[in-house]
Amino acid sequence: MKKTLLSAVAILAMNLFSVAQTTDEIVDKHINALGGKEKLLQLNSLIFDGSLSVQGMDIPVKMYQSHNVGMRMDITVMGMTGYVISAMTEGWLFMPFQGHTAAEAMPAEAVKESADQLDLQGVLVNYKEKGHQVEYIGKEDFEGTECFKLKIITKNGVESTIFLDPVSYYVIKSVTKSKATGQEIDAVQTFSNYKKLDSGYVFAFSMSGLGGGEITYSKIEVNVPVDPSLFKPTK
């Protein structure tokens, strides 16, 4: 009886080790696909130029990101420029083409949910040291591709599932649990058109799920100076 119990414990331990090993193997291959851990740890700022295609319109957008400091997206519609700003402990929304006359503070829950996105180096880089949980939860088909699925729970409690292409190890879909008007929803985004920059970094130049449209970037600049004042509402 004792021998049987010890064998069962040994098998369980081996299975748990195998799952953990598989999780970290997938994480490592994903990180390498984006340029490698050493390079990603040097990522401090990004500037994106592109357009958002929604309801038959192509809307110019420009996004500024500074590692663990802030993110700002400027959106120009009908000659008016609005913005969304996320910082570590606060955020603002200003959309004059929707009737806003001044920047509105983002709800605390929305600020908390967006804080992890300010990690430009990626939540999967040194995820254990950062306090995140990552688990390989099997495979699932997405548009004909049998993807690896990783479940992520960040230290801020935000839960998401990412779908990775089994050949490139790029993320091609993400589903994040979010709260809107007091209800939990699944925010779905897809990613495509990955390109490698001269600097060695790899980014998705197209993504969907932003306000019901698709955003396409024409240029991405890496580690260029970003004015910290951009992460405060314009007066």
C-alpha positions in Angstrom: 0.0 0.0 0.0 2.8 2.4 1.0 4.7 1.5 -2.2 1.6 2.2 -4.3 1.1 5.6 -2.6 4.7 6.6 -3.1 4.4 5.6 -6.8 1.3 7.7 -7.2 3.0 10.7 -5.6 6.0 10.3 -7.9 3.9 10.1 -11.0 1.9 13.3 -9.9 5.2 15.1 -9.2 6.5 14.1 -12.7 3.3 15.3 -14.4 3.5 18.6 -12.6 7.1 19.1 -13.5 6.3 18.2 -17.2 3.6 20.8 -17.3 5.8 23.5 -15.8 8.6 22.6 -18.2 6.2 22.8 -21.1 4.9 26.2 -19.9 8.4 27.6 -19.6 9.5 26.1 -22.9 6.6 27.8 -24.7 7.3 31.1 -22.9 11.0 31.0 -23.8 10.3 30.3 -27.5 7.8 33.2 -27.6 10.4 35.5 -26.0 13.1 34.4 -28.5 10.7 34.9 -31.4 10.3 38.6 -30.4 14.0 39.3 -30.4 15.2 37.5 -27.2 15.2 38.2 -23.5 18.3 40.3 -23.5 17.0 42.6 -26.2 13.5 42.9 -24.7 15.0 43.9 -21.3 16.5 46.9 -23.2 13.2 48.1 -24.5 12.3 51.4 -22.8 10.1 53.3 -25.2 8.0 53.0 -28.4 6.3 55.3 -30.8 3.7 54.0 -33.3 2.3 55.7 -36.4 -0.7 54.2 -38.0 -4.4 54.3 -38.8 -7.6 52.8 -37.3 -10.0 51.4 -39.8 -13.6 51.5 -38.5 -17.0 52.0 -40.1 -15.4 52.6 -43.5 -13.1 55.4 -42.2 -9.3 55.4 -41.8 -8.5 57.4 -38.7 -4.9 58.5 -38.1 -3.5 57.4 -34.7 -0.2 57.9 -33.0 0.8 56.1 -29.8 3.6 56.8 -27.3 4.7 54.3 -24.7 7.3 54.6 -22.0 8.2 51.5 -20.0 6.3 51.3 -16.7 5.5 55.0 -17.0 2.7 55.6 -19.4 0.9 55.2 -22.7 -0.9 57.8 -24.9 -2.8 57.3 -28.0 -3.8 60.3 -30.1 -6.8 59.9 -32.4 -7.7 62.5 -35.1 -11.3 62.6 -36.4 -12.9 65.4 -38.4 -10.0 67.7 -37.7 -10.2 67.2 -34.0 -7.6 65.2 -31.9 -8.6 63.3 -28.9 -6.5 61.0 -26.7 -6.4 58.1 -24.3 -3.8 58.2 -21.5 -2.9 55.4 -19.2 -0.3 55.8 -16.4 0.5 53.6 -13.5 -2.0 55.1 -11.1 -4.2 57.3 -13.2 -5.6 57.7 -16.7 -7.7 60.1 -18.8 -10.0 60.1 -21.8 -10.6 63.1 -24.1 -12.7 62.7 -27.2 -13.9 66.1 -28.5 -15.6 64.5 -31.5 -17.8 62.7 -29.0 -18.7 65.9 -27.2 -16.0 66.0 -24.5 -15.0 69.5 -23.5 -12.3 68.4 -21.0 -10.3 65.3 -20.2 -12.3 62.8 -18.1 -10.5 60.6 -15.4 -10.6 56.9 -16.1 -12.3 54.7 -13.5 -9.9 53.1 -11.0 -10.7 49.6 -12.2 -9.8 50.5 -15.7 -6.5 52.1 -14.6 -5.6 48.9 -12.6 -6.4 46.7 -15.6 -4.2 48.8 -18.0 -1.2 49.0 -15.6 0.3 45.7 -16.7 0.2 46.9 -20.4 2.8 49.5 -19.5 5.4 46.8 -19.2 6.8 47.1 -22.7 9.2 44.3 -22.2 6.2 41.9 -21.8 4.5 40.3 -18.9 6.1 36.9 -19.9 9.7 38.2 -19.5 10.8 37.3 -16.0 7.1 36.6 -15.2 7.8 34.8 -11.9 10.0 37.6 -10.5 7.2 40.1 -11.5 4.6 38.1 -9.5 2.6 36.9 -12.5 1.2 33.4 -12.9 1.4 31.6 -16.2 0.0 28.2 -17.1 -0.1 26.1 -20.3 -3.7 25.0 -20.7 -3.6 23.0 -23.9 -4.3 23.7 -27.6 -7.2 25.3 -29.4 -8.0 26.0 -33.0 -8.1 29.6 -34.2 -8.9 30.1 -37.8 -7.3 26.8 -38.8 -4.2 27.1 -36.6 -3.9 24.7 -33.6 -2.5 27.2 -31.1 -0.8 26.8 -27.8 -2.8 28.5 -25.0 -1.3 30.2 -22.0 -3.4 31.4 -19.2 -1.9 34.5 -17.5 -3.0 36.1 -14.2 -1.0 39.2 -13.5 0.0 40.4 -10.0 -2.8 43.0 -10.4 -5.3 40.1 -10.8 -6.0 40.6 -14.6 -6.7 37.3 -16.3 -6.0 36.7 -19.9 -5.5 33.8 -22.3 -3.1 34.1 -25.2 -3.1 31.9 -28.3 0.4 31.3 -29.8 1.1 30.1 -33.3 2.9 26.7 -32.9 5.5 27.5 -35.6 6.3 31.2 -35.1 5.4 31.4 -31.4 3.8 34.8 -32.1 0.6 35.7 -30.2 -2.2 35.7 -32.8 -5.1 36.1 -30.4 -5.7 37.3 -26.8 -8.8 37.1 -24.6 -8.7 39.4 -21.5 -11.3 39.4 -18.8 -12.4 43.0 -18.3 -15.1 44.9 -16.5 -17.5 47.3 -18.3 -20.5 49.0 -16.7 -20.1 46.7 -13.7 -20.1 43.5 -15.8 -17.3 41.2 -16.7 -16.7 40.8 -20.4 -14.1 39.0 -22.6 -12.1 41.6 -24.6 -10.8 39.8 -27.7 -7.9 41.1 -29.8 -6.1 39.5 -32.8 -2.6 40.2 -34.0 -1.0 39.7 -37.4 1.5 41.0 -40.0 4.5 40.5 -37.7 7.7 42.2 -38.9 11.2 42.3 -37.7 12.8 45.8 -37.4 16.4 46.6 -38.3 16.9 46.8 -34.5 16.0 43.1 -34.2 12.7 43.6 -32.4 9.6 41.9 -33.8 6.1 43.5 -33.6 2.6 42.9 -34.9 1.9 45.7 -37.4 -1.9 44.9 -37.5 -4.4 44.2 -34.7 -8.1 44.1 -34.3 -10.4 44.5 -31.4 -9.7 48.2 -30.7 -13.1 49.8 -30.7 -14.5 47.3 -33.2 -11.9 48.3 -35.8 -8.5 47.2 -37.0 -5.3 49.2 -36.5 -2.4 49.0 -38.9 1.0 50.6 -38.1 3.1 52.1 -40.8 6.1 52.8 -38.6 7.3 51.7 -35.2 10.2 53.5 -33.5 12.2 51.9 -30.7 13.9 53.5 -27.7 13.5 57.1 -28.9 13.0 59.9 -26.3 9.4 60.3 -25.1 8.4 63.5 -23.3 6.9 62.4 -19.8 4.4 65.3 -20.1 2.6 63.4 -22.8 1.2 61.2 -20.0 -0.7 64.1 -18.5 -3.9 65.5 -19.9 -3.4 68.4 -22.3 -4.6 71.8 -20.8 
